């Protein structure tokens, strides 16, 4: 009996591993090492062109039109392929690295959604056990590194010490920050991060003031530690980006923080 159970568990393990392996998909490509370049040399112009065409000022994406345009589908794939030439181990400036990985996260996410479109939510494609999980199984190649969306967010961007990335990377959901309708670039990164962080908190879905209650996006609940060790420190870091009423409430010191329901519906136009 014990041997039979062990055999069944072994078979189940093999099936599970096989299912996960089959579920893995690739974005970008593997370039020969002699063709690798510094992140500084990556041009984000193609992504900028696509974002301007398919994303409105509120960050909503016209997935339907993009999905139907084979030329622009190819342009996104070619952009990701070009991004794969970057060798993260080569020397590059911090702004260029941040811009590169923010764009990589957003571009890979869009590519992932276009592959499964039509869909109503990214959560329809995030299997927990067996099957395709877009955050884990859509793999982007950069030089000799193979990284998932989870890797980009948690192992790369969050470790760079710039918490405003949480107001820049977009998981294709309404509850996310708006998808900026331009690519992030090193030369204007500080301005872009500041503008989109301020925009994030200007939206009712992300911040509401109700008496002493300061109601914030779940993103701040999930990643608050990136902004400060204590809630007070977090609010001090964030409040310069708040609307005036919320700034005044934080300055008074007499407030309570709670969190709003997150909207996982697709950020489609």
Beta strands, then each sheet from edge to edge (+ up, - down):
strand 1: 25-27
strand 2: 138-142
strand 3: 145-147
strand 4: 207-210
strand 5: 213-216
strand 6: 256-259
sheet 1: 1+ 2+ 3-
sheet 2: 4+ 5- 6-
end
